């Protein structure tokens, strides 16, 4: 990787940290994706990339066994990187502009068996106030389909 590309990646990650306050693990993911992208470009330079290169790299990800969710995340990284380069007038055309994101498979919710539901509802000790509250919360979740965040924001 060229020193220019390394500087671009460092500046980009610094910008994300300053603007969005991203966690170190998120910044590491962005950095890892951009380092892999720069390596795949094989010396062409991040600012020299075109749409064909982006599509080729994403296609190569599938060849390496990556899941659609990983490929979509990598494309998101590139989009964010090139959007910043456009804002800074480092490039005139965004190579990710017309690249289509891969379709992510729909995930079906995991179901509990009847025995698992009964065990879950029977777990709290209803002889204590805390256990009684927990049982009421579990019953509410099960009966209504609320998310935990929705349950915790309910008012008396």
C-alpha positions as CSV (number, residue, x, y, z in Angstrom):
1,X,0.0,0.0,0.0
2,X,1.3,3.4,-0.9
3,X,2.0,6.0,1.8
4,X,-0.7,8.2,0.3
5,X,-3.3,5.4,0.6
6,X,-2.3,4.8,4.2
7,X,-2.7,8.5,5.0
8,X,-6.1,8.5,3.3
9,X,-7.2,5.6,5.5
10,X,-5.9,7.1,8.7
11,X,-7.5,10.4,7.9
12,X,-10.8,8.7,7.1
13,X,-10.8,6.7,10.4
14,X,-9.8,9.8,12.4
15,X,-12.7,11.7,10.8
16,X,-15.1,8.9,11.7
17,X,-13.9,8.9,15.3
18,X,-14.2,12.7,15.5
19,X,-17.6,13.0,13.8
20,X,-19.4,9.9,14.9
21,X,-17.5,8.8,18.0
22,X,-17.3,5.3,16.7
23,X,-16.0,2.5,18.9
24,X,-12.5,1.2,18.4
25,X,-13.9,-2.1,17.1
26,X,-15.9,-0.3,14.4
27,X,-13.0,1.8,13.4
28,X,-10.9,-1.4,13.1
29,X,-13.5,-2.9,10.8
30,X,-13.4,0.2,8.6
31,X,-9.6,0.1,8.5
32,X,-9.5,-3.6,7.8
33,X,-12.0,-3.2,4.9
34,X,-10.1,-0.3,3.4
35,X,-6.7,-2.1,3.8
36,X,-8.1,-5.1,2.0
37,X,-9.5,-2.9,-0.7
38,X,-6.2,-1.1,-1.2
39,X,-4.3,-4.4,-1.3
40,X,-6.8,-5.7,-4.0
41,X,-6.2,-2.6,-6.1
42,X,-2.6,-3.7,-6.2
43,X,-0.9,-0.3,-6.3
44,X,-3.5,1.5,-8.4
45,X,-4.3,3.9,-5.5
46,X,-7.6,4.4,-3.7
47,X,-8.4,7.6,-5.5
48,X,-7.9,5.9,-8.9
49,X,-10.5,3.3,-8.4
50,X,-13.5,3.1,-10.7
51,X,-16.9,1.3,-10.6
52,X,-15.6,-1.8,-12.4
53,X,-12.9,-2.2,-9.7
54,X,-15.4,-1.9,-7.0
55,X,-17.7,-4.5,-8.6
56,X,-14.8,-6.8,-9.2
57,X,-13.6,-6.6,-5.6
58,X,-17.1,-7.3,-4.3
59,X,-17.5,-10.2,-6.7
60,X,-14.1,-11.6,-5.5
61,X,-15.4,-11.5,-2.0
62,X,-18.1,-14.0,-2.9
63,X,-15.4,-16.2,-4.5
64,X,-13.6,-16.2,-1.2
65,X,-16.7,-17.4,0.6
66,X,-17.9,-14.2,2.1
67,X,-21.6,-13.9,3.1
68,X,-23.9,-11.2,1.5
69,X,-23.9,-9.4,4.9
70,X,-20.1,-9.1,4.9
71,X,-20.0,-7.9,1.3
72,X,-22.7,-5.3,2.0
73,X,-20.8,-4.0,5.0
74,X,-17.6,-3.7,2.9
75,X,-19.6,-1.8,0.2
76,X,-20.9,0.5,2.9
77,X,-17.3,1.2,4.0
78,X,-16.3,2.1,0.5
79,X,-19.4,4.3,0.0
80,X,-18.6,6.2,3.2
81,X,-14.9,6.5,2.3
82,X,-15.6,7.8,-1.2
83,X,-18.4,10.2,0.0
84,X,-15.8,11.8,2.3
85,X,-13.4,12.0,-0.6
86,X,-16.1,13.8,-2.7
87,X,-16.7,16.2,0.1
88,X,-13.0,17.0,0.2
89,X,-12.9,17.4,-3.6
90,X,-10.2,14.7,-3.7
91,X,-12.2,12.9,-6.5
92,X,-14.8,14.1,-9.0
93,X,-16.7,10.8,-9.4
94,X,-17.8,8.4,-6.7
95,X,-17.0,4.8,-7.9
96,X,-19.6,3.3,-5.6
97,X,-22.4,5.5,-6.8
98,X,-24.3,3.0,-9.0
99,X,-23.0,-0.2,-7.4
100,X,-25.9,-2.3,-6.2
101,X,-25.7,-3.7,-2.7
102,X,-26.1,-7.5,-2.5
103,X,-29.4,-8.8,-1.4
104,X,-29.2,-10.0,2.2
105,X,-31.1,-13.2,3.0
106,X,-34.2,-12.7,5.1
107,X,-33.7,-14.1,8.6
108,X,-36.6,-15.9,10.1
109,X,-37.2,-15.5,13.8
110,X,-36.2,-18.4,15.9
111,X,-39.1,-20.1,17.6
112,X,-39.2,-21.6,21.1
113,X,-40.8,-25.0,21.7
114,X,-43.8,-25.1,24.0
115,X,-41.6,-26.8,26.7
116,X,-39.0,-24.0,26.3
117,X,-41.7,-21.3,26.7
118,X,-43.1,-23.1,29.8
119,X,-39.6,-23.4,31.3
120,X,-38.9,-19.7,30.6
121,X,-42.1,-18.5,32.2
122,X,-41.6,-20.8,35.2
123,X,-38.0,-19.6,35.8
124,X,-38.7,-16.5,38.0
125,X,-39.5,-17.1,41.7
126,X,-43.0,-15.6,42.0
127,X,-42.7,-15.7,45.8
128,X,-40.4,-12.6,45.7
129,X,-41.4,-9.1,44.4
130,X,-38.5,-9.2,41.9
131,X,-39.5,-12.6,40.7
132,X,-43.1,-11.6,40.3
133,X,-42.1,-8.6,38.3
134,X,-39.9,-10.7,36.1
135,X,-42.7,-13.2,35.5
136,X,-45.0,-10.3,34.5
137,X,-42.4,-9.0,32.1
138,X,-41.9,-12.4,30.5
139,X,-45.7,-12.9,30.2
140,X,-46.0,-9.4,28.6
141,X,-43.2,-10.1,26.1
142,X,-44.7,-13.5,25.2
143,X,-48.3,-12.3,24.9
144,X,-47.7,-9.1,22.9
145,X,-44.5,-9.7,20.9
146,X,-42.9,-6.5,22.2
147,X,-39.2,-6.0,21.9
148,X,-37.3,-5.7,25.1
149,X,-36.5,-2.0,24.4
150,X,-40.3,-1.4,24.0
151,X,-41.0,-3.3,27.2
152,X,-38.5,-1.3,29.2
153,X,-39.9,2.0,27.9
154,X,-43.5,1.2,29.0
155,X,-45.0,3.5,31.6
156,X,-47.1,2.3,34.5
